[in-house]
Amino acid sequence: MWDKIALILLIIGGINWGLVGIFELDMVAWLFGGAASIISRTVYILVAISAVWCISLLFRREDDLALDTAHH
């Protein structure tokens, strides 16, 4: 479950960075009242934590990943 949540947040973060790069539009900041708002900062922090969490995916054995997906 945590892996899926982390991946969803990373997808949101990746799309947001793509929008920043292409259109100079920070969708998170736009939606939540600016980059400095507490909600925007919380989203940015959750995306960063998700990235750190997903580092563990690189070091898990394939059979562990298969077990994780089979149980969920």
Secondary structure, DSSP 8 states (H G I E B T S, - for coil): -HHHHHHHHHHHHHHHHHHHHHH---HHHHHHTSTTSHHHHHHHHHHHHHHHHHHHHHHS-HHHHHHHHHH-
